[in-house]
Amino acid sequence: MRMAGEEFVKALADLDEARVLELTRKRVDAKEDPFTILDDVRKATDIIGKRFEEGRYFVSDLIMAGEILKQVMDLLRPVMGKKKGVSKGKVVVGTVEGDVHDIGLSIVTALLEAEGFEVVNLGVDQPPKAFVEAIRNHKPKVVGLSGLLTEAIESMKKTIEEIKAAGLRDKVKVIIGGGRTSEEVKEYTGADEWADDAAVGVRKIKELAGVA
Ligand code: B12
């Protein structure tokens, strides 16, 4: 089974679309844990990011990676399941202003729905006021701000400041997520929690929502 994993990481890092999709289908059919596949997605995107930083990959390659990742997610989402029964509560998520990365957020959304949360996903490049309005309209227990760019940190800070200015900060817990988040960034932005991994993020959201 690990062989399939290594081959998958290599094919995704090399942007070999046909092979990646073939291997994903095989792994899904073999009932492999989607989290293991997600771990491999992470390994491959780290390699893609490194190649981009080294000038071996270009923006066109990042776009290609995005296209492939979306299709991988379309294959994984149905096997992540959905819990029936009582809702665990509402969560509003979105990618902050200036950032259009949304593949990680779609994973988080799917996992939260699988856990029984009602998720309102605002989409990408969302200004602070979009989060403020969504909190007013949907009254979520938790708000999740996603961002992968270094610049996203400022947008997260601004968003949390506007939530505070609107008098809503004590009504919701805020978690920030994405590759640039850390304990330090959490403190800087004024968030309650952070996660650079979907599984950890979902666990923390359950704790914040009081349903862990
Ligand atoms: C695919 C990709 C793109 C695609 C995105 C397509 C899409 N629809 O999302 C496109 C082509 C649009 C793109 C554009 C750009 N990108 Co880009 N991109 C990537 C790449 C290769 C993969 C990202 C990805 O989808 N990963 C897979 C998912 C599953 O992982 P994830 O996003 O990290 O999400 C996980 C966790 O972070 C967490 N999580 C994420 N959000 C949240 C939210 C919550 C609430 C929680 C709890 C958890 C959580 O859970 C997820 C699952 O485990 C990364 C490389 C990398 N190492 O991240 C670069 C990367 C993020 N991009 C980068 C750059 C520089 C850019 C561009 C500026 C390039 C350019 N010159 O135009 C533009 C910026 C556009 C913009 N304004 O946002 C840099 C950012 C560097 C930085 N420090 O700022 C990276 C790191 C590459 C690099 N190493 O240089 N990119």
Residues whose N, C-alpha, C, O or C-beta is under 5 A from the ligand:
A	BS01	B12	T45 D46 I48 G49 K50 F52 E53 V59 L62 I63 A65 G66 G98 D99 V100 H101 D102 I103 G104 L105 I107 V108 G144 L145 S146 G147 L148 L149 T150 E151 I175 I176 G177 G178 G179 A195 D196 D197 A198 G201 V202
